[in-house]
Amino acid sequence: MLSNAHAEHIRALIARAALRNHVKVEQFANVGNHLHLLTRAKTRDGFRNFLRTIAAR
């Protein structure tokens, strides 16, 4: 089970990565062992860097 502290940490990490890479997260679901994201990116490179950032953490 995902604790509230861990869920908030993941939410903040995604928000920072989205802001830094010009990606808008339309919808987000954290189901514990994986994430569901509906996003809009300004550029392909920005989206790629966003995914790399959240996957590396």
N, CA, C and O atoms as a GROMACS GRO file, in nm:
protein
  228
    1MET      N    1   0.085  -0.119   0.000
    1MET     CA    2   0.000   0.000   0.000
    1MET      C    3   0.089   0.124   0.000
    1MET      O    4   0.190   0.129   0.069
    2LEU      N    5   0.050   0.222  -0.076
    2LEU     CA    6   0.125   0.346  -0.090
    2LEU      C    7   0.088   0.442   0.022
    2LEU      O    8  -0.030   0.473   0.041
    3SER      N    9   0.188   0.488   0.096
    3SER     CA   10   0.159   0.582   0.204
    3SER      C   11   0.132   0.721   0.147
    3SER      O   12   0.171   0.751   0.034
    4ASN      N   13   0.066   0.805   0.225
    4ASN     CA   14   0.036   0.941   0.182
    4ASN      C   15   0.163   1.021   0.156
    4ASN      O   16   0.167   1.101   0.062
    5ALA      N   17   0.265   1.000   0.236
    5ALA     CA   18   0.392   1.073   0.218
    5ALA      C   19   0.457   1.036   0.086
    5ALA      O   20   0.507   1.122   0.014
    6HIS      N   21   0.457   0.906   0.053
    6HIS     CA   22   0.515   0.863  -0.074
    6HIS      C   23   0.433   0.914  -0.191
    6HIS      O   24   0.489   0.957  -0.292
    7ALA      N   25   0.303   0.909  -0.180
    7ALA     CA   26   0.216   0.957  -0.287
    7ALA      C   27   0.238   1.106  -0.312
    7ALA      O   28   0.242   1.149  -0.428
    8GLU      N   29   0.252   1.184  -0.207
    8GLU     CA   30   0.276   1.327  -0.221
    8GLU      C   31   0.414   1.353  -0.282
    8GLU      O   32   0.429   1.444  -0.364
    9HIS      N   33   0.513   1.275  -0.244
    9HIS     CA   34   0.647   1.289  -0.302
    9HIS      C   35   0.644   1.264  -0.453
    9HIS      O   36   0.704   1.339  -0.529
   10ILE      N   37   0.576   1.161  -0.495
   10ILE     CA   38   0.565   1.128  -0.636
   10ILE      C   39   0.488   1.237  -0.710
   10ILE      O   40   0.526   1.276  -0.820
   11ARG      N   41   0.380   1.286  -0.651
   11ARG     CA   42   0.301   1.393  -0.712
   11ARG      C   43   0.387   1.519  -0.732
   11ARG      O   44   0.379   1.584  -0.837
   12ALA      N   45   0.467   1.553  -0.633
   12ALA     CA   46   0.553   1.671  -0.642
   12ALA      C   47   0.662   1.652  -0.747
   12ALA      O   48   0.694   1.744  -0.822
   13LEU      N   49   0.720   1.532  -0.754
   13LEU     CA   50   0.823   1.503  -0.852
   13LEU      C   51   0.767   1.518  -0.994
   13LEU      O   52   0.834   1.576  -1.080
   14ILE      N   53   0.648   1.468  -1.018
   14ILE     CA   54   0.586   1.478  -1.150
   14ILE      C   55   0.554   1.624  -1.182
   14ILE      O   56   0.573   1.667  -1.296
   15ALA      N   57   0.506   1.699  -1.085
   15ALA     CA   58   0.474   1.840  -1.107
   15ALA      C   59   0.600   1.919  -1.143
   15ALA      O   60   0.597   2.001  -1.236
   16ARG      N   61   0.710   1.896  -1.072
   16ARG     CA   62   0.836   1.966  -1.102
   16ARG      C   63   0.888   1.930  -1.240
   16ARG      O   64   0.931   2.017  -1.316
   17ALA      N   65   0.885   1.801  -1.273
   17ALA     CA   66   0.933   1.756  -1.404
   17ALA      C   67   0.846   1.812  -1.516
   17ALA      O   68   0.898   1.849  -1.622
   18ALA      N   69   0.717   1.819  -1.494
   18ALA     CA   70   0.627   1.873  -1.596
   18ALA      C   71   0.654   2.022  -1.619
   18ALA      O   72   0.661   2.067  -1.733
   19LEU      N   73   0.670   2.096  -1.513
   19LEU     CA   74   0.698   2.239  -1.524
   19LEU      C   75   0.830   2.264  -1.595
   19LEU      O   76   0.839   2.350  -1.682
   20ARG      N   77   0.931   2.190  -1.558
   20ARG     CA   78   1.065   2.206  -1.615
   20ARG      C   79   1.068   2.172  -1.764
   20ARG      O   80   1.146   2.232  -1.839
   21ASN      N   81   0.986   2.077  -1.807
   21ASN     CA   82   0.991   2.029  -1.945
   21ASN      C   83   0.873   2.074  -2.031
   21ASN      O   84   0.854   2.024  -2.142
   22HIS      N   85   0.794   2.168  -1.981
   22HIS     CA   86   0.681   2.224  -2.056
   22HIS      C   87   0.581   2.116  -2.096
   22HIS      O   88   0.537   2.109  -2.211
   23VAL      N   89   0.547   2.033  -1.999
   23VAL     CA   90   0.448   1.926  -2.019
   23VAL      C   91   0.331   1.955  -1.926
   23VAL      O   92   0.350   1.985  -1.809
   24LYS      N   93   0.210   1.945  -1.980
   24LYS     CA   94   0.091   1.962  -1.897
   24LYS      C   95   0.034   1.824  -1.864
   24LYS      O   96   0.006   1.745  -1.954
   25VAL      N   97   0.019   1.796  -1.736
   25VAL     CA   98  -0.039   1.669  -1.693
   25VAL      C   99  -0.189   1.691  -1.679
   25VAL      O  100  -0.235   1.757  -1.586
   26GLU      N  101  -0.264   1.635  -1.773
   26GLU     CA  102  -0.410   1.650  -1.775
   26GLU      C  103  -0.475   1.564  -1.667
   26GLU      O  104  -0.562   1.609  -1.593
   27GLN      N  105  -0.431   1.439  -1.659
   27GLN     CA  106  -0.483   1.346  -1.558
   27GLN      C  107  -0.368   1.259  -1.509
   27GLN      O  108  -0.273   1.231  -1.581
   28PHE      N  109  -0.381   1.218  -1.383
   28PHE     CA  110  -0.274   1.144  -1.318
   28PHE      C  111  -0.336   1.044  -1.220
   28PHE      O  112  -0.423   1.080  -1.141
   29ALA      N  113  -0.290   0.920  -1.226
   29ALA     CA  114  -0.334   0.818  -1.131
   29ALA      C  115  -0.212   0.739  -1.084
   29ALA      O  116  -0.137   0.685  -1.165
   30ASN      N  117  -0.194   0.734  -0.955
   30ASN     CA  118  -0.085   0.658  -0.894
   30ASN      C  119  -0.149   0.534  -0.831
   30ASN      O  120  -0.220   0.545  -0.731
   31VAL      N  121  -0.123   0.418  -0.889
   31VAL     CA  122  -0.185   0.296  -0.839
   31VAL      C  123  -0.088   0.210  -0.759
   31VAL      O  124  -0.109   0.090  -0.742
   32GLY      N  125   0.017   0.272  -0.710
   32GLY     CA  126   0.109   0.203  -0.622
   32GLY      C  127   0.234   0.153  -0.692
   32GLY      O  128   0.344   0.200  -0.663
   33ASN      N  129   0.217   0.058  -0.783
   33ASN     CA  130   0.336   0.004  -0.849
   33ASN      C  131   0.355   0.059  -0.991
   33ASN      O  132   0.452   0.023  -1.059
   34HIS      N  133   0.265   0.146  -1.037
   34HIS     CA  134   0.282   0.212  -1.165
   34HIS      C  135   0.193   0.336  -1.171
   34HIS      O  136   0.108   0.357  -1.085
   35LEU      N  137   0.216   0.418  -1.273
   35LEU     CA  138   0.143   0.544  -1.289
   35LEU      C  139   0.065   0.543  -1.420
   35LEU      O  140   0.104   0.477  -1.517
   36HIS      N  141  -0.045   0.616  -1.421
   36HIS     CA  142  -0.118   0.644  -1.544
   36HIS      C  143  -0.113   0.795  -1.563
   36HIS      O  144  -0.149   0.870  -1.472
   37LEU      N  145  -0.069   0.839  -1.679
   37LEU     CA  146  -0.056   0.982  -1.707
   37LEU      C  147  -0.121   1.014  -1.841
   37LEU      O  148  -0.100   0.945  -1.940
   38LEU      N  149  -0.200   1.121  -1.842
   38LEU     CA  150  -0.251   1.178  -1.966
   38LEU      C  151  -0.187   1.315  -1.975
   38LEU      O  152  -0.214   1.403  -1.893
   39THR      N  153  -0.102   1.334  -2.076
   39THR     CA  154  -0.021   1.455  -2.083
   39THR      C  155  -0.034   1.524  -2.218
   39THR      O  156  -0.078   1.466  -2.317
   40ARG      N  157   0.006   1.651  -2.218
   40ARG     CA  158   0.023   1.728  -2.342
   40ARG      C  159   0.159   1.795  -2.332
   40ARG      O  160   0.192   1.859  -2.232
   41ALA      N  161   0.238   1.778  -2.437
   41ALA     CA  162   0.373   1.834  -2.437
   41ALA      C  163   0.387   1.935  -2.551
   41ALA      O  164   0.329   1.917  -2.658
   42LYS      N  165   0.463   2.040  -2.526
   42LYS     CA  166   0.488   2.139  -2.631
   42LYS      C  167   0.583   2.084  -2.736
   42LYS      O  168   0.568   2.114  -2.855
   43THR      N  169   0.680   2.003  -2.694
   43THR     CA  170   0.776   1.947  -2.789
   43THR      C  171   0.800   1.800  -2.759
   43THR      O  172   0.777   1.753  -2.647
   44ARG      N  173   0.844   1.729  -2.859
   44ARG     CA  174   0.879   1.588  -2.843
   44ARG      C  175   0.995   1.572  -2.746
   44ARG      O  176   0.995   1.482  -2.661
   45ASP      N  177   1.095   1.660  -2.758
   45ASP     CA  178   1.210   1.654  -2.668
   45ASP      C  179   1.169   1.680  -2.523
   45ASP      O  180   1.219   1.614  -2.432
   46GLY      N  181   1.078   1.775  -2.502
   46GLY     CA  182   1.030   1.802  -2.368
   46GLY      C  183   0.961   1.681  -2.308
   46GLY      O  184   0.981   1.648  -2.191
   47PHE      N  185   0.879   1.614  -2.388
   47PHE     CA  186   0.809   1.495  -2.340
   47PHE      C  187   0.908   1.384  -2.308
   47PHE      O  188   0.897   1.316  -2.206
   48ARG      N  189   1.005   1.366  -2.396
   48ARG     CA  190   1.106   1.262  -2.374
   48ARG      C  191   1.183   1.289  -2.245
   48ARG      O  192   1.206   1.198  -2.166
   49ASN      N  193   1.223   1.414  -2.224
   49ASN     CA  194   1.296   1.449  -2.101
   49ASN      C  195   1.209   1.434  -1.977
   49ASN      O  196   1.257   1.393  -1.872
   50PHE      N  197   1.081   1.466  -1.989
   50PHE     CA  198   0.987   1.446  -1.878
   50PHE      C  199   0.982   1.298  -1.838
   50PHE      O  200   0.993   1.265  -1.720
   51LEU      N  201   0.966   1.211  -1.936
   51LEU     CA  202   0.961   1.067  -1.907
   51LEU      C  203   1.093   1.017  -1.848
   51LEU      O  204   1.094   0.937  -1.754
   52ARG      N  205   1.203   1.064  -1.902
   52ARG     CA  206   1.333   1.023  -1.848
   52ARG      C  207   1.349   1.068  -1.704
   52ARG      O  208   1.402   0.994  -1.620
   53THR      N  209   1.303   1.189  -1.674
   53THR     CA  210   1.315   1.241  -1.539
   53THR      C  211   1.236   1.157  -1.439
   53THR      O  212   1.289   1.119  -1.334
   54ILE      N  213   1.110   1.129  -1.470
   54ILE     CA  214   1.029   1.055  -1.372
   54ILE      C  215   1.066   0.907  -1.367
   54ILE      O  216   1.048   0.842  -1.264
   55ALA      N  217   1.118   0.853  -1.476
   55ALA     CA  218   1.158   0.712  -1.475
   55ALA      C  219   1.287   0.691  -1.396
   55ALA      O  220   1.309   0.585  -1.338
   56ALA      N  221   1.371   0.792  -1.394
   56ALA     CA  222   1.501   0.780  -1.326
   56ALA      C  223   1.490   0.793  -1.174
   56ALA      O  224   1.586   0.761  -1.103
   57ARG      N  225   1.379   0.839  -1.125
   57ARG     CA  226   1.367   0.865  -0.981
   57ARG      C  227   1.290   0.761  -0.912
   57ARG      O  228   1.271   0.768  -0.791
   0.00000   0.00000   0.00000
